[in-house]
Amino acid sequence: MPVWFAYALTFIALGQVMVSFHQGPFDHLYLALAEYKEISENIEENEGGLDKFSKSYKTFGVNLFVDGGIYCKEWAPGAEAVFLTGDFSKYSKIASVFYFPECILKSLYFVLQLVIRNRSGEILYRISPWAKYVIREEGKVNYDWMHWEPPLPYLSRHPSPEKPKSLRIYESHVGIASPEGKIASYKNFTYNVLPRIKDLGYNCIQLMAIMEHAYYASFGYQITSFFAASSRYGTPDDLKELIDVAHSMGITVLLDVVHSHASKNSEDGLNKFDGTDSCFFHSGPKGMHRLWDSRLFDYSNWEVLRFLLSNLRSWIEEYSFDGFRFDGVTSMIYHNHGIGESFSGDYHEYFGLHVDEDALVYLMLANHMIKFLQPRCLTIAEEVSGMPALCCPVAEGGGGFDYRMAMAIPDKWIQIIKELKDEDWNMGNIVYTLTNRRHEEKYIAYAESHDQALVGDKTLAFRLMDAEMYTNMSVLSPLTPVIDRGIQLHKMIRLITHALGGEGYLNFMGNEFGHPEWLDFPRKGNNESYHYARRQFHLADEQHLRYRFLNAFDRDMNKLEERFGWLASPPGFVSEKHESNKVIAFERANLIFIFNFHPSKSYVDYRLGVETAGKYPFLLLLYLSEILSFNRLEYKCKLKGKNTFLFMQNKLTFYVDDHFKKMQLET
């Protein structure tokens, strides 16, 4: 059977368009667009177009052809010679490199390894950067590159859902998605977690830690094999089934993609692949992230563009992902990676020589390619600086993202809870943080994500209730002031963030019901324990625990958004932010939201101006005894108007006619 092998010793370096400090922001956008067009034209001329260029995952690495032949192609500019070996040749360095016994090929599962001789004569053993499946056997330190070619591969049965108008994201990690102290599987997530997500009303999952990472405790952010789905959870077909089942439920599936940096692991990863400290990365200090201790891509390198663009395409075409959340965009687009910067919003902070134009152009190429391939796909930027135009169309010189993360919101809630007494909460500051976004730029709002769950930080529930979560969450025990306050504020914070903070909403798995404790992966510092690397979903199912009230509230909140679509509506109109009363009120999607954050005052016959008179039925109080820890509202006032969404922290007095639907608010 024929075997082909090829490797490149050269690469094309792309020029960088530098921006003068004397140029204005619009000049910067024009220059970025000009560089993007220049590179696009070069790809068209030299590679036959972006479509062909981004299909390189089908020709690089090892691929099995229809005639049974094996084709191997690698880019190793610093190598003097490259050889392919494996169990088929008993790991001979050179002699048997081109011979594949027929019995090995028929099995379609065989271990491979690249042998690279660098220019100093040193022999290096490497995994292909394009490897699609790598495994680590028990007791071994390093991963093995396995050629995965099942005779009956999994075939998707369900089409991807349409792009959601209202995006409600459930941020998920497959490995911790079980109450058991072990690494959970794709199968477990498919059959035990997806139904729970669907029931909660989320229409999108963001899968973290899927790209293979040798160090489990890195939370999936130190990638070693970019094209391989992590084998610690199961096989590639298991992941394909997970995504297919999610699609059958109408759930969009996003990949948390890490193209901002790579692990410095050279045995399993890209680092020093060809024996040099460059290859895919900048050489010297420029190629290292001093806080993350990881390697930084050289986005001006032609082959790096091929590698990263092909990587995105492979996840879409091989696994049917519906888009990406790009991690660490701030680190990508600034030469200083945003370290030590406190961005104020002045345009000079975003435009100038400190901006990495090559990274911006790569992101433009990536978003253009993704939308060209699959218009239904969506992309989200994790970007903290507020870089202008990041969510504008590429054709206008923008980054092309659909959404960006509203990263200031969780920081604000942490600061408030840590530093302020309840009576010192500033309503205007809360409203400002929740509404401070550019017109027509869509944000993903969230009160907390995986960052707040990690060891060293605290979730909202843990900050609010702390040690009492271990002793006083049972309905069989008296409701203490700490638990009462914590449950109510947990719901209020999440609701006001959901309704006012953006055009999408995100929740990290388990936080919807106030998951106790922190998240800590097995490592030397905790004796390799899995005790905190799990999600105790059963707590939300126990009828005698108050976690179920938080879980029910989260579900009803999402279901109500699904019904009225406030995330897809224009930003809310804030009609009240009263500092002494601690009341915030706003209208959005024909709903009125009223929050009383005062720690001790209740209000009778509280008046608010509304645009339209009419009947305003309560919507979230229909199942009051389930949503609140106890029935603390008395209906003794009248409501007039349209649809009202009323949720208050403290006791309210209402008047209710003989039927719930007749309740009216006096205005």
DRENTI-35584 format. One line per field, with one value per residue (C-alpha): residue number from 1; residue in one letter; x, y, z. Coordinates in steps of 0.2 Angstrom, whole numbers, plus 2048, in hexadecimal, padded with zeros to 3 digits. Layout:
# DRENTI-35584
k = (NUM_...)
r = (a_...)
x = (X_...)
y = (Y_...)
z = (Z_...)
END
This chain:
# DRENTI-35584
k = (1_2_3_4_5_6_7_8_9_10_11_12_13_14_15_16_17_18_19_20_21_22_23_24_25_26_27_28_29_30_31_32_33_34_35_36_37_38_39_40_41_42_43_44_45_46_47_48_49_50_51_52_53_54_55_56_57_58_59_60_61_62_63_64_65_66_67_68_69_70_71_72_73_74_75_76_77_78_79_80_81_82_83_84_85_86_87_88_89_90_91_92_93_94_95_96_97_98_99_100_101_102_103_104_105_106_107_108_109_110_111_112_113_114_115_116_117_118_119_120_121_122_123_124_125_126_127_128_129_130_131_132_133_134_135_136_137_138_139_140_141_142_143_144_145_146_147_148_149_150_151_152_153_154_155_156_157_158_159_160_161_162_163_164_165_166_167_168_169_170_171_172_173_174_175_176_177_178_179_180_181_182_183_184_185_186_187_188_189_190_191_192_193_194_195_196_197_198_199_200_201_202_203_204_205_206_207_208_209_210_211_212_213_214_215_216_217_218_219_220_221_222_223_224_225_226_227_228_229_230_231_232_233_234_235_236_237_238_239_240_241_242_243_244_245_246_247_248_249_250_251_252_253_254_255_256_257_258_259_260_261_262_263_264_265_266_267_268_269_270_271_272_273_274_275_276_277_278_279_280_281_282_283_284_285_286_287_288_289_290_291_292_293_294_295_296_297_298_299_300_301_302_303_304_305_306_307_308_309_310_311_312_313_314_315_316_317_318_319_320_321_322_323_324_325_326_327_328_329_330_331_332_333_334_335_336_337_338_339_340_341_342_343_344_345_346_347_348_349_350_351_352_353_354_355_356_357_358_359_360_361_362_363_364_365_366_367_368_369_370_371_372_373_374_375_376_377_378_379_380_381_382_383_384_385_386_387_388_389_390_391_392_393_394_395_396_397_398_399_400_401_402_403_404_405_406_407_408_409_410_411_412_413_414_415_416_417_418_419_420_421_422_423_424_425_426_427_428_429_430_431_432_433_434_435_436_437_438_439_440_441_442_443_444_445_446_447_448_449_450_451_452_453_454_455_456_457_458_459_460_461_462_463_464_465_466_467_468_469_470_471_472_473_474_475_476_477_478_479_480_481_482_483_484_485_486_487_488_489_490_491_492_493_494_495_496_497_498_499_500_501_502_503_504_505_506_507_508_509_510_511_512_513_514_515_516_517_518_519_520_521_522_523_524_525_526_527_528_529_530_531_532_533_534_535_536_537_538_539_540_541_542_543_544_545_546_547_548_549_550_551_552_553_554_555_556_557_558_559_560_561_562_563_564_565_566_567_568_569_570_571_572_573_574_575_576_577_578_579_580_581_582_583_584_585_586_587_588_589_590_591_592_593_594_595_596_597_598_599_600_601_602_603_604_605_606_607_608_609_610_611_612_613_614_615_616_617_618_619_620_621_622_623_624_625_626_627_628_629_630_631_632_633_634_635_636_637_638_639_640_641_642_643_644_645_646_647_648_649_650_651_652_653_654_655_656_657_658_659_660_661_662_663_664_665_666_667)
r = (m_p_v_w_f_a_y_a_l_t_f_i_a_l_g_q_v_m_v_s_f_h_q_g_p_f_d_h_l_y_l_a_l_a_e_y_k_e_i_s_e_n_i_e_e_n_e_g_g_l_d_k_f_s_k_s_y_k_t_f_g_v_n_l_f_v_d_g_g_i_y_c_k_e_w_a_p_g_a_e_a_v_f_l_t_g_d_f_s_k_y_s_k_i_a_s_v_f_y_f_p_e_c_i_l_k_s_l_y_f_v_l_q_l_v_i_r_n_r_s_g_e_i_l_y_r_i_s_p_w_a_k_y_v_i_r_e_e_g_k_v_n_y_d_w_m_h_w_e_p_p_l_p_y_l_s_r_h_p_s_p_e_k_p_k_s_l_r_i_y_e_s_h_v_g_i_a_s_p_e_g_k_i_a_s_y_k_n_f_t_y_n_v_l_p_r_i_k_d_l_g_y_n_c_i_q_l_m_a_i_m_e_h_a_y_y_a_s_f_g_y_q_i_t_s_f_f_a_a_s_s_r_y_g_t_p_d_d_l_k_e_l_i_d_v_a_h_s_m_g_i_t_v_l_l_d_v_v_h_s_h_a_s_k_n_s_e_d_g_l_n_k_f_d_g_t_d_s_c_f_f_h_s_g_p_k_g_m_h_r_l_w_d_s_r_l_f_d_y_s_n_w_e_v_l_r_f_l_l_s_n_l_r_s_w_i_e_e_y_s_f_d_g_f_r_f_d_g_v_t_s_m_i_y_h_n_h_g_i_g_e_s_f_s_g_d_y_h_e_y_f_g_l_h_v_d_e_d_a_l_v_y_l_m_l_a_n_h_m_i_k_f_l_q_p_r_c_l_t_i_a_e_e_v_s_g_m_p_a_l_c_c_p_v_a_e_g_g_g_g_f_d_y_r_m_a_m_a_i_p_d_k_w_i_q_i_i_k_e_l_k_d_e_d_w_n_m_g_n_i_v_y_t_l_t_n_r_r_h_e_e_k_y_i_a_y_a_e_s_h_d_q_a_l_v_g_d_k_t_l_a_f_r_l_m_d_a_e_m_y_t_n_m_s_v_l_s_p_l_t_p_v_i_d_r_g_i_q_l_h_k_m_i_r_l_i_t_h_a_l_g_g_e_g_y_l_n_f_m_g_n_e_f_g_h_p_e_w_l_d_f_p_r_k_g_n_n_e_s_y_h_y_a_r_r_q_f_h_l_a_d_e_q_h_l_r_y_r_f_l_n_a_f_d_r_d_m_n_k_l_e_e_r_f_g_w_l_a_s_p_p_g_f_v_s_e_k_h_e_s_n_k_v_i_a_f_e_r_a_n_l_i_f_i_f_n_f_h_p_s_k_s_y_v_d_y_r_l_g_v_e_t_a_g_k_y_p_f_l_l_l_l_y_l_s_e_i_l_s_f_n_r_l_e_y_k_c_k_l_k_g_k_n_t_f_l_f_m_q_n_k_l_t_f_y_v_d_d_h_f_k_k_m_q_l_e_t)
x = (800_807_80D_811_81B_81F_825_829_839_833_825_81E_81F_812_815_80E_805_80A_7FF_805_800_7FC_7EE_7DC_7D2_7C9_7DA_7DF_7CF_7D2_7E4_7DE_7D2_7DF_7EB_7DC_7D8_7EB_7ED_7DC_7E3_7F3_7EA_7DF_7EE_7FA_7EE_7DF_7D4_7CF_7C4_7D2_7DF_7D4_7D1_7E3_7DE_7DA_7EB_7F7_7FB_7F7_7E8_7E1_7DD_7CF_7DC_7E2_7F2_7F8_7FE_808_80C_814_81B_82B_836_844_846_854_84A_839_834_824_824_819_813_813_826_829_82E_83D_844_847_849_837_82F_826_820_80F_80B_7FA_7F3_7F6_7ED_7DE_7DC_7DB_7E1_7F4_800_80B_819_824_836_83F_851_855_863_86F_86C_861_853_842_832_822_80F_809_801_7F3_7F0_7DD_7DE_7EA_7E9_7F3_7F3_7F2_803_80B_810_80F_801_802_7FC_7EF_7E8_7D5_7CC_7BD_7B5_7A3_7A6_798_78C_782_76F_769_76D_774_766_764_76E_765_75D_75F_76F_76E_77F_783_796_79B_7AA_7A7_7B4_7AC_79A_796_795_7A1_7B3_7BA_7BC_7AA_7A8_7A0_793_78E_78C_781_775_775_77A_772_760_763_76A_75B_74F_757_753_765_766_779_787_799_7A4_7B5_7C5_7C1_7D1_7DD_7E8_7F4_7F2_7E0_7E2_7E5_7D1_7D5_7DE_7F0_7ED_7F9_7EF_7E4_7DB_7D8_7C8_7CE_7CF_7CD_7BA_7B8_7BA_7B8_7A8_7A1_7A4_79B_78C_78B_78A_77E_772_774_76E_75F_75A_75C_76C_77A_78B_79A_7AC_7B7_7C6_7D7_7E1_7E9_7F7_7FD_804_817_817_823_821_80E_80B_811_81F_830_828_836_844_843_83A_830_827_815_81A_824_836_83E_834_827_822_81E_80F_817_807_801_812_80D_812_80B_806_80E_7FF_809_810_807_807_800_7F2_7EF_7F0_7E4_7D7_7D7_7D5_7C5_7BF_7C2_7B8_7A9_7AA_7B0_7A6_798_79B_791_79D_7AB_7AE_7C0_7CA_7D7_7D3_7DA_7EB_7EB_7E7_7F4_807_807_7F8_7EE_7F9_7F8_7ED_7DD_7D4_7CA_7C1_7CC_7CF_7E2_7E2_7DB_7E5_7F7_808_803_7F5_7FA_7F3_7F7_7EC_7DE_7DF_7E0_7CF_7C8_7CD_7C6_7B5_7B3_7B8_7AC_79D_7A1_7A1_792_788_77F_78F_792_7A2_7A4_7B4_7BA_7C1_7C3_7CB_7BB_7C4_7B9_7B1_7B5_7A3_7A1_7A1_7B2_7AD_7AC_7BE_7B7_7BB_7AC_7A6_794_796_7A2_7A3_79D_7AB_7A9_798_79F_7AD_7A1_796_7A5_7AB_79A_798_7AA_7AC_79B_78D_77C_776_785_781_781_772_779_789_781_776_785_78F_781_77D_78E_790_791_781_77D_78C_786_78C_78B_786_78A_78B_798_7A2_7AE_7BB_7B2_7AF_7C2_7CC_7D2_7C2_7B0_79F_791_788_798_79B_78A_787_798_79A_787_785_78B_77F_76F_76A_75D_74B_74A_755_750_753_761_763_773_76B_75C_766_771_763_75A_769_770_75F_75E_770_76E_75D_762_772_768_75B_765_778_778_772_777_779_785_785_793_78D_786_786_774_76F_77D_789_793_7A6_7B3_7BA_7CB_7D3_7DE_7F0_7FE_7F8_7E8_7F0_7E8_7D6_7C7_7BC_7BA_7BB_7A8_797_78A_77B_771_770_764_759_757_746_74C_75A_758_764_754_74C_75B_75B_748_74A_758_74D_73E_749_74F_73E_737_745_741_72F_732_743_74B_75C_758_74F_757_760_755_74E_752_744_74A_75B_757_766_75D_74F_75B_74F_753_745_746_73C_742_738_727_72C_72F_73C_73C_74A_74B_75C_759_75F_751_743_733_728_715_70D_71D_71A_723_720_71C_71A_70A_6FB_6F3_6F3_704_703_711_71B_729_71E_712_71C_721_723_730_739_73B_742_731_722_727_71B_709_6FE_6F6_6F8_6F2_6FC_6F8_701_707_713_71D_72B_72C_73A_73E_74A_73F_72D_721_70E_702_6F0_6E9_6D8_6CF_6D9_6EC_6EA_6E0_6EE_6F2_6FF_6F9_703)
y = (800_811_81D_82F_83B_84D_85B_86D_876_888_893_8A3_8B2_8BF_8D1_8DB_8EC_8F7_905_916_91E_92D_924_924_915_914_914_905_8FC_900_8F9_8EA_8E7_8EA_8DD_8D1_8D3_8D2_8C1_8BB_8BF_8B6_8A7_8A7_8A9_89C_890_890_899_899_88A_87F_887_882_870_86D_861_855_854_858_84C_83A_836_826_827_81D_812_80C_817_821_833_83D_84F_85A_86C_86C_87B_878_865_85D_84D_846_834_82B_81C_813_802_7FC_7FE_7F9_80B_80A_81C_81B_80A_804_815_813_801_7FE_7EB_7E7_7E0_7F1_7FB_7F0_7F3_806_809_80B_815_822_82D_83A_839_84A_84D_85F_869_865_852_850_843_848_83E_848_846_84E_85F_859_849_846_839_837_82C_82A_818_816_817_820_832_837_836_82A_830_823_823_822_81B_811_806_80C_81E_827_830_83F_83D_84E_85F_86E_879_88B_898_89D_8AE_8AE_8A6_89D_894_886_886_874_869_856_850_857_854_846_846_837_83B_836_83D_83C_836_83D_82F_835_847_841_837_83F_851_857_853_85D_86C_86B_86B_87A_884_886_886_885_87C_882_873_877_86C_862_866_85A_860_855_85E_85B_868_876_876_873_883_87B_873_865_85E_86A_85F_851_84F_84B_838_838_83A_82D_82B_838_82F_831_844_843_83A_847_856_84C_849_85B_860_854_85E_86F_873_87D_877_882_87D_887_889_88E_897_8A4_899_887_87C_87C_869_863_851_851_862_86F_877_874_868_86A_86C_87F_88B_893_889_88D_89A_8AA_8A6_8AD_8B6_8BC_8AA_8A7_8AE_8B2_8B0_8A0_898_893_895_8A3_8A1_8AB_8B1_8B8_8A7_89F_88E_893_89B_88A_881_88B_88E_87C_878_882_87A_868_86B_871_863_854_857_863_870_880_88D_892_89C_8A3_8A3_8B0_8BC_8CB_8C2_8BF_8D1_8DA_8D8_8DA_8CE_8DA_8D6_8E4_8EF_8F7_8FC_90C_90D_91A_915_918_908_8FE_904_906_8FC_8F3_8EA_8D9_8DC_8CA_8C3_8CE_8C9_8B7_8B9_8C2_8B4_8A7_8AF_8B2_8A0_899_8A3_89F_88C_88C_89C_894_894_8A1_8A7_8B0_8B9_8B8_8CA_8D5_8E5_8EB_8EB_8F5_8ED_8DB_8D7_8E1_8D7_8D3_8DD_8ED_8E9_8E1_8D1_8C8_8C1_8BF_8C2_8C7_8C2_8CF_8CC_8DB_8D5_8C6_8D1_8DE_8D1_8CA_8DC_8E0_8D1_8D1_8E3_8EB_8E9_8E6_8F8_8FF_8F7_904_902_90E_905_8F4_8FA_903_8F2_8E8_8F5_8FB_8F4_8FB_8FD_8EE_8E4_8D4_8CE_8BE_8C3_8B8_8BA_8AC_8A0_892_89F_8A3_890_88C_889_89A_8A3_8A0_89E_8AB_89E_89A_8AC_8B0_8A0_899_88C_88C_883_873_874_87E_87A_86D_872_867_874_886_893_89E_8B0_8AC_89E_8A9_8B8_8AD_8A4_8B4_8BE_8AF_8B0_8C3_8C4_8B7_8BE_8D0_8CB_8BF_8CD_8DD_8D8_8D3_8CA_8B8_8B0_8A3_898_88C_87A_878_88A_88B_883_88A_87C_87B_87C_880_877_870_863_855_85B_858_866_85D_84B_848_849_849_84E_860_85C_857_85E_858_859_84E_85D_866_856_853_859_85D_869_87B_879_874_885_88D_880_883_896_894_889_894_8A4_89B_895_8A7_8AE_8A1_8A7_8B9_8BA_8C9_8C4_8C7_8D7_8E9_8ED_8F0_901_905_90F_90E_90D_914_915_917_90B_8FF_8FB_8F8_8F7_8F5_8F0_8E4_8D9_8E0_8DA_8E5_8DF_8E6_8E2_8E7_8E5_8EE_8E2_8E8_8F2_8EC_8F7_8F8_900_903_90E_90D_916_90A_90E_905_903_8F2_8E2_8DB_8C9_8C2_8B5_8AF_8AD_8A0_892_89D_88F_886_896_89E_895_899_8A3_8B4_8BE_8C4_8CA_8D9_8E6_8E9_8E9_8F2_8F1_8E3_8D5_8D7_8CD_8D1_8CA_8D2_8CD_8D3_8D1_8D9_8DC_8DA_8D9_8CB_8CA_8B9_8B2_8B4_8BA_8C9_8D0_8E2_8EF_901_90E)
z = (800_7FC_809_806_811_80F_81A_817_81C_818_81C_815_821_81F_821_82F_82C_83B_841_846_856_84B_842_849_84D_83C_833_83E_839_826_828_831_823_816_81D_81F_80C_807_811_809_7F8_7FC_802_7F2_7E7_7EF_7F7_7EC_7F8_80A_808_802_80E_81D_817_81B_829_81C_815_823_831_82C_821_81A_808_7FF_7F7_808_807_815_812_81F_81D_82A_82B_834_82F_83C_838_82E_82B_831_832_836_841_84D_853_840_840_852_854_849_847_834_82D_82C_82B_81A_81D_824_826_81F_82F_837_82A_82A_83D_83A_84B_84D_857_84E_852_849_84A_847_844_847_840_84E_84B_85B_859_85F_861_85E_85C_84C_84F_844_84E_84F_85E_86C_87B_88B_892_8A4_8AD_89E_89F_88D_880_871_860_859_848_84A_83C_842_834_839_83E_847_83B_841_840_844_83C_846_84D_846_84E_85E_85F_872_877_888_88B_897_899_89B_89F_89A_8A7_8B6_8B1_8BE_8D1_8D1_8D5_8C4_8B2_8AA_898_889_88B_89C_896_887_891_8A3_8A0_890_896_8A5_89A_88F_89E_8A5_895_88E_87B_87A_882_882_884_88C_88D_87D_874_87A_889_892_8A2_8A9_8B6_8A9_8A6_894_891_88E_87D_877_868_860_854_860_86B_87D_87F_892_88F_881_86F_861_85C_86E_86C_85B_863_871_865_85A_869_86E_85D_85E_86D_864_86E_865_869_86B_86D_879_86D_873_865_870_877_878_885_886_888_87A_87C_879_871_864_86E_865_859_84C_85A_859_865_857_849_84E_85B_85D_862_872_880_873_871_884_88E_89F_8A9_8A1_89E_88C_87A_86F_85D_84F_846_838_833_824_82A_83B_832_829_839_843_835_831_843_844_834_83A_84A_840_832_83C_84C_846_853_851_855_861_870_86D_87D_882_874_87E_87F_86D_867_871_871_884_885_890_89F_8AB_8A1_8A7_898_89A_889_881_86F_870_87B_86D_85E_85B_85B_86A_861_859_847_842_84F_84B_838_83D_847_838_82D_839_83B_828_825_832_82C_81A_81E_82A_82B_83A_844_851_859_86A_870_882_881_890_88A_87F_86F_863_853_859_856_846_835_82D_81E_828_830_83F_848_842_853_857_869_876_889_895_8A1_8AB_8B2_8BD_8C3_8C9_8D2_8DB_8E0_8E7_8F1_8F8_8FC_8FF_90C_905_90A_900_8EF_8E2_8D6_8C9_8C8_8C6_8B8_8B0_8B0_8A9_89B_897_885_873_869_85E_865_86D_87E_888_899_8A8_8BB_8BD_8B2_8B4_8BA_8CA_8CD_8CD_8DD_8E4_8DF_8E5_8DC_8E0_8EB_8F5_8F7_8FD_908_90B_919_91C_90B_914_923_91F_90D_913_914_923_92C_930_923_929_924_91B_910_90E_908_8FD_8F4_8F0_8EA_8E0_8D6_8D5_8CF_8C2_8BC_8BA_8B1_8A6_8A2_8A1_89E_88C_87C_882_893_89A_8A9_8AF_8B2_8C4_8C8_8C4_8D4_8DE_8DE_8EE_8EF_8E2_8D3_8D5_8C9_8CF_8D1_8DC_8E8_8EC_8EB_8DA_8E2_8D7_8E5_8DF_8CD_8CB_8CA_8D7_8CD_8D9_8E5_8DA_8D9_8EC_8F1_903_8FD_8F9_8EA_8E0_8E3_8DA_8CC_8C9_8C9_8BC_8B1_8B2_8AE_89E_899_89B_891_884_884_883_87B_885_880_86D_871_872_882_891_896_8A8_8B0_8C2_8CB_8DC_8E8_8F8_8F4_8EC_8DE_8CC_8BF_8AC_89D_890_883_88A_89B_8AB_8B7_8C8_8D5_8E7_8ED_8FE_90C_918_910_908_8FE_8FD_8EE_8E6_8D6_8C6_8B5_8A7_895_892_89D_89F_8A8_8AE_8B4_8BE_8B5_8C0_8CF_8C8_8D2_8E0_8ED_8E2_8DC_8ED_8FD_905_900_906_8FB_8FF_8F1_8F7_8EA_8D8_8C8_8B8_8A7_89C_8A0_8B1_8B7_8C9_8D5_8E5_8F3_902_907_8FC_8FF_8F1_8EE_8E3_8DD_8DD_8CE_8CC_8BA_8C0_8CA_8C5_8CA_8CE_8C4)
END
